[in-house]
Amino acid sequence: MEIDLPVEEFRANMFALKDSLLPYNSPAHFPVTQHFAPGVYGREVLLPAGTLAIGKIHKTGHISVISKGRGSFITENGRVAFEAPYTFVSAPGVMRAVQADTDVIWTTFHATDAVGTPDEMRAILTVERFEDLPAVGHNRTEVSQ
């Protein structure tokens, strides 16, 4: 399914949805398990069945693995249904809503030597606004879905 909205309007709608979900979309609702290896950070989250969540805007591309569950993503590029096992590469600068139809385990893998708490790693890897993205290497196209 393609999204038939100008990018700016789609993004404004995503931020409005994110704001409305704030009481339900906090890190306390989605515990994070962290994995560190030389040059790689893994971030694993459990999204309970029925969850609607808005992801962060990542500064760089990364690998995502859905190892359990079924649901769908919505980005400015459209809607994609997924069912585990499902692996894809997420381009930098993509804001993604996810609807978990069943319990979903989602792990992202990031190229970094940083080590920190979940909040510290989130601050290193993501931005709050599209305007804060690094200029180099950013594009709107997802590498694969």
C-alpha positions as CSV (number, residue, x, y, z in Angstrom):
1,M,0.0,0.0,0.0
2,E,1.4,3.4,-0.9
3,I,0.9,6.5,1.2
4,D,-0.8,9.2,-0.9
5,L,0.3,12.2,1.2
6,P,3.0,14.8,0.8
7,V,6.0,13.7,2.9
8,E,5.7,16.8,5.2
9,E,2.0,16.0,5.9
10,F,2.7,12.3,6.6
11,R,5.5,13.2,9.0
12,A,3.3,15.8,10.8
13,N,0.6,13.1,11.2
14,M,3.2,10.6,12.5
15,F,4.4,13.1,15.1
16,A,0.8,13.8,16.2
17,L,0.2,10.1,16.6
18,K,3.4,9.7,18.5
19,D,2.4,12.6,20.9
20,S,-1.0,10.9,21.4
21,L,0.7,7.6,22.3
22,L,3.3,9.1,24.7
23,P,1.6,7.7,27.8
24,Y,1.7,4.2,26.2
25,N,4.9,4.4,24.2
26,S,7.6,4.8,26.9
27,P,10.6,2.6,27.4
28,A,8.9,1.3,30.6
29,H,6.3,-0.3,28.4
30,F,8.8,-1.9,26.1
31,P,11.8,-3.3,28.1
32,V,15.0,-3.4,26.1
33,T,17.7,-6.1,26.2
34,Q,21.0,-4.9,25.0
35,H,23.8,-6.9,23.3
36,F,27.3,-5.5,22.7
37,A,30.0,-7.0,20.5
38,P,33.1,-5.3,19.1
39,G,31.7,-2.7,16.7
40,V,28.1,-3.8,17.0
41,Y,25.2,-2.9,19.2
42,G,22.1,-5.0,19.3
43,R,18.8,-3.6,20.8
44,E,16.0,-6.2,21.4
45,V,12.5,-5.2,22.3
46,L,9.3,-7.1,23.0
47,L,6.1,-5.5,21.6
48,P,3.1,-7.1,23.2
49,A,0.2,-8.2,21.0
50,G,-2.1,-5.2,20.2
51,T,0.7,-2.6,20.5
52,L,0.8,0.4,18.3
53,A,4.2,2.1,18.6
54,I,6.1,4.8,16.8
55,G,9.8,4.2,16.4
56,K,12.7,6.7,16.6
57,I,14.4,8.4,13.6
58,H,17.7,6.7,13.2
59,K,20.8,8.6,12.1
60,T,22.3,5.7,10.2
61,G,21.1,2.6,8.4
62,H,20.9,-0.6,10.4
63,I,19.7,-4.2,10.2
64,S,16.4,-5.2,11.8
65,V,15.3,-8.7,12.6
66,I,11.8,-9.7,13.6
67,S,12.4,-13.1,15.3
68,K,8.9,-13.6,16.6
69,G,5.5,-12.4,15.7
70,R,3.3,-10.8,13.1
71,G,2.2,-7.3,12.3
72,S,2.8,-4.3,10.0
73,F,4.9,-1.2,9.5
74,I,3.8,2.1,8.1
75,T,6.4,4.5,6.8
76,E,6.2,7.4,4.3
77,N,6.9,4.7,1.7
78,G,3.8,2.7,2.5
79,R,2.6,-0.2,4.6
80,V,4.4,-3.5,4.8
81,A,3.1,-6.6,6.6
82,F,5.6,-8.8,8.3
83,E,5.7,-12.2,9.9
84,A,8.7,-13.7,11.7
85,P,11.3,-14.6,10.6
86,Y,11.7,-11.2,8.8
87,T,14.9,-9.4,8.3
88,F,15.4,-6.0,6.5
89,V,17.8,-3.1,6.2
90,S,16.4,0.2,7.4
91,A,17.7,3.3,5.8
92,P,18.6,6.3,7.9
93,G,15.9,8.9,8.6
94,V,12.9,6.6,8.4
95,M,10.1,7.1,11.0
96,R,8.1,3.9,11.4
97,A,4.8,3.0,13.1
98,V,4.4,-0.6,14.0
99,Q,1.3,-2.5,14.8
100,A,1.9,-5.8,16.6
101,D,-0.9,-8.3,15.9
102,T,0.9,-10.9,18.1
103,D,3.8,-10.6,20.6
104,V,6.7,-9.3,18.5
105,I,10.4,-9.6,19.3
106,W,12.3,-7.0,17.2
107,T,16.1,-6.6,17.3
108,T,18.1,-3.9,15.6
109,F,21.8,-4.1,15.0
110,H,23.9,-0.9,14.7
111,A,27.5,-0.3,13.7
112,T,29.0,1.5,16.7
113,D,31.7,1.1,19.3
114,A,29.6,3.0,21.9
115,V,28.5,1.3,25.1
116,G,25.9,2.7,27.4
117,T,22.5,2.4,29.0
118,P,19.4,2.0,26.7
119,D,18.7,5.8,27.0
120,E,22.3,6.7,26.3
121,M,22.4,4.4,23.2
122,R,19.1,5.9,22.0
123,A,20.6,9.4,22.2
124,I,23.7,8.3,20.3
125,L,21.7,6.5,17.5
126,T,18.6,8.6,17.0
127,V,17.3,12.1,16.5
128,E,14.0,13.6,17.6
129,R,13.4,15.7,14.4
130,F,14.2,15.1,10.8
131,E,16.0,18.4,10.7
132,D,18.6,17.0,13.1
133,L,19.7,14.2,10.8
134,P,23.2,14.2,9.6
135,A,23.3,15.6,6.0
136,V,25.6,12.9,4.6
137,G,24.1,9.5,3.7
138,H,20.5,10.4,4.4
139,N,17.8,9.4,2.0
140,R,14.1,8.6,2.1
141,T,14.3,5.2,0.4
142,E,14.4,2.1,2.5
143,V,17.0,-0.4,1.2
144,S,14.6,-3.3,1.5
145,Q,11.3,-4.1,3.2
